């Protein structure tokens, strides 16, 4: 079994190798035949045609599109050289289609140039120029120096035949830029076109020199076409100068060589020159015969039927190209419209995405802010409850203990009386703490919607002074508030009273005995400011930064007064609830200024 598999594999490899070798042989043989075709196409077109047809048959057997396209091109070129325009065009068009489908740019360019040759030989030079220029665009990309020389030379010749001498000179000079020693054997074509251009423009001396160059180059490289055209043009030059016998000799030589070549185009051209030369020598019968022969070959090369067919074919090709272009433009417009719709859709989608992202960012940010506020509030509440549980417990326990001892007759009425001031102070502190808590709770529930009204500040401070008289007298502190006379606020009077009480109590606590606390009232354009000023111990910058942040740090007063730090923290919330703000300026050892700023206070 394994041996069988090995044998099959070996056979397969052998067949594949044989196929590959066969393809290589096809390619080599076709390339050889094509090179022979190219060398004979101008001087021996019939032999060139036969070789091209053999190459085409081999290319078909190889099933290689590249070889088929090249071979068909050479078949068409040979028919063109023989003067068979319709047969040439048929083969060249098929080759062009194959090369276009397979993107064989070199063959495509060669076909376009050869089709131009067919139209030029048939007298349709404008159509020829169109094909030449199409080839020129490709050759510029391929940078094929030889073909760039040939195409520019062909365009120059077509303009020369149309008598557009300036354009002819322009393209012939372009061809001159690509002259290269490696294709010197074809320079005679360029020299001849320049000679003919100068002849038609009346520059006979220069034309004569160029004809001599043409002849020398053609003889050196045995170019029969070049020798024929050089003799033909030399005959025209001699006739123009009155050298009729010399002209006739040159014309006969050119005509005989053309007949031997069998190239219809050359027979057509040389027969016309020979007819003119016979006429110049008064040999009218011979001139008439040559004129008839010229007309005969004119019908063969440029007959009305051939020209009409070529013109019609050219028209349909142009019409097809226009329709293809219209279809492409329509398709491009549809694609452009689709792209525009897609772009607009993408823009709308991006805008919507951007808006959604912005909304999400805002929501996340707001949620983050609310979360942080809630966390801070929860921490603050926890601290409040911890402080309240301690500060409420201490005075209640003290009062409860005194009452319990009196009820059990463990203490007499006389012994209670010395304890009453302390009980009274603790009770007062308890009431103050409870008031602060109730007001803070009210503010938390109502937010910034606290009821506001217009009221005078002076009576509020007077009542506050009376309430705090015992504290003020205890440390011999004077409360000054002269600026409060005639000072009105639009706010919540209850909250303002608590704010002032907390700030004044705080000022008394940290003031030295025999000092003063001042309430200063200031009117602005749209704000009103109340300042509570003391000459006490002051505080550091670090402590100032923590006063209103919920740190609830407490310090003993100058007379050992105890506090819990809750009052100032609550003041911050109270002022915020009223739509204002609170500030502090303090220097350690020099006192403090607490400033409440009420906004939107237009009188």
Secondary structure, 3 states (H helix, E strand, C coil): CHHHHHHHHHHHHHHHHHHHHHHHHHHHHHHHHHHHHHHHCCCCHHHHHHHHHHHHHHHHHHCCHHHHHHHHHHHHHHHHHHCCHHHHHHHHHHHHHHHHHHCCHHHHHHHHHHHHHHHHHCCCHHHHHHHHHHHHHHHHHHCCHHHHHHHHHHHHHHHHHCCCHHHHHHHHHHHHHCCCHHHHHHHHHHHHHHHHHHHHCCCHHHHHHHHHHHHHHHHHCCCHHHHHHHHHHHHHHHHHCCCHHHHHHHHHHHHHHHHHHCCHHHHHHHHHHHHHHHHHCCCHHHHHHHHHHHHHHHHHHHCHHHHHHHHHHHHHHHHHHHHHHHHHHHHHHHHHHHHHHHHHHHHHHHHHHHHHHHHHHHHHHHHHHHHHHHHHHHHHHHHHHHHHHHHHHHHHHHHHHHHHHHHCCCCCHHHHHHHHHHHHHHHHHHHHHHHHHHHHHHHHHHCCCCCCEEEEHHHHHHHHHHHCHHHHHHCCCEEECHHHCCCEEEECHHHHHHHHHHHHHHHHHCCCCCCEEEEEEEECCCEEEEEEEECCCCCCHHHHHHCCCCCCCCCCCCCCCCCCCHHHHHHHHHHHHCCCEEEEEEECCCEEEEEEEEECCCC
